[in-house]
Amino acid sequence: MYKILSKKINSITGAAFIIAVLGVISRILGVLRDRILAGQFGAGSDLDIYYAAFRIPDLVFNFVVFGAISAAFIPIFSGLLKHDNEGGFAENETAWNFLSNILNVFAMILIVICGLLFVFADPLVKLISPGFSIGQLESTALLTRIMFLSPILLGLSGIIGGVLQSFKRFLVYALAPIMYNLGIIIGALWLVDIFGLIGLAVGVVLGAVMHLMVQLPSVWRLGYKYKALFSLKNKKIKEVFTLMIPRVLGLVAVQVNLIVITIFGSFLAAGTITVFNLANNLQYFPIALVGISFAIAAFPVLSSQYARSDHEGFRKTLSESFRLILFLIIPLSTLFILFRVEIVRIVLGSGKFGLNDVLLTANTLGLFGVSLFAQSLLPLLARAYFARHNTWIPFLVGLFSAMINILLSWLLADSFGVLGLTLAFSFSSVINFLLLFTILRYQVGNIDDRGMLQALFRTMVATTVMVLSVVVLQDLVAKIIIVERGWILLLYLIVLGGIAGVVYVLVSFILKSKELLLLMAHLKLRKEYKSLKIKNEGIDKVE
């Protein structure tokens, strides 16, 4: 079994396909997880406690581990690997020793940090959820203490995953998030019956254990043998810490925004934190599939072009990626707004998650949809700055937008509840985007401004026609049948969503949308587009 899972994948396209497919499966499991949680507990104080308890352990993981692995560990470890003449890997004692050292160093750091936070969990919980009652604070602190095991396990697992990526063992690496979600689902379905609300925290820890265990055998098969090495003075260890700092700074604004939501949400009606998190998880689906995917793909190209001082190429790549994201995310966000109630009813509408919860979550999702374009473009803009070795501007702009979020949350929370918090979050995201884009435009010059405006116009026209067609179809369907729930509702959403997609593509084709042709070329849907040359749009060649 592990021989298959540990198979090496040399093709970038093949690796990307596997990661994408398993990523979609993981996100579907995430949706199933949220449905189970919503059905089991409803939008009430229990899930508010769970999500609040999640916040600090998640913060530790993102700052200490996620920043280090993505920005530092993988490039350094990959640089230490030696290749033999057959394309495999020869003896890599230096790389393996570095791995043992980094595992021990990060294990110590995480144990110390989580141990201290474990001791001071009570005041920390009061800090991030000051509006909770004494009983809620006690429960949140207890769950938080249990969940502090997860950053340690996920930290070690993340480093192991970095090794698998370096060795191009993408299949087992991509399985880890699936196992994590399965652990949480097990907690919600079975452990809650045994331990009560604590079962959710135990499920999170179980998911972290499964995340690690599914990857370990593959690393052992590669020849790794653990050694008790520990040296903070090691040159490569110091290099890891140097490289991870900019990445950590880039994560600050996102984490501050989430903590702000938790703080203000704790003063509002029970279920506020839950509704926000459930809607946020749903809206992140298109962000991950479109915004982050394109940003990750564009990052090495932008970095290479900047390193070669190919400023024209840098601007073309940025413009092309920018337009493709807009071409995909604008219709998607519009459909999210149009079908917000149907989406929430299908995904979350079960058990204790009643009609009022569905409507409130749907309206929250609709407000998120307004800023989906900005949230999807932010990863690309941030990486454009990173490619130019500039980490301070994204950090400072992010902090400024977080301050806007705090101010607006304070002004809107009392009057509008979770909708006010979502509006504040969406508005601050748009401000973040506008500032980053304006400053970058000033630094790099003309990013094919005319072509981008033309692309935006074509996209908006196609989206408008799509919306009109959906509205007409909704009226026709309403006169024929009553769409309530179950398979009829799902079929209704699939059919209307599919028709909307076809209309959007057809109108884009009629308008001769260069983004559609470019997307077809990237997806290799037609061979004649493989070397498509598009003039006056800042794109010379598509390979």
ABEGO torsion letter per residue (X at the ends): XAAAAABBBABAAAAAAAAAAAAAAAAAAAAAAAAAAAAAAEBBAAAAAAAAAAAAAAAAAAAAAAAAAAAAAAAAAAAABBBBAAGBBBBBAAAAAAAAAAAAAAAAAAAAAAAAAAAAAAAAAAAABAABBAAAAAAAAAAAAAAAAAAAAAAAAAAAAAAAAAAGBAAAAAAAAAAAAAAAAAAAAAAAAAAEAAAAAAAAAAAAAAAAAAAAAAAAAAGBBBBBBBBAABAAAAAAAAAAAAAAAAAAAAAAAAAAAAAAAAABBBGAAAAAAAAAAAAAAAAAAAAAAAAAAAAAAAAAAAAAGBAAAAAAAAAAAAAAAAAAAAAAAAAAAAAAAAAAAAAABBEABBAAAAAAAAAAAAAAAAAAAAAAAAAAAAAAAAAAGBAAAAAAAAAAAAAAAAAAAAAAAAAAEAAAAAAAAAAAAAAAAAAAAAAAAAAAEBBGAAAAAAAAAAAAAAAAAAAAAAAAAAAAAAAABBBABEAAAAAAAAAAAAAAAAAAAAAAAAAGBAAAAAAAAAAGABAAAAABBBBGAGBABBX
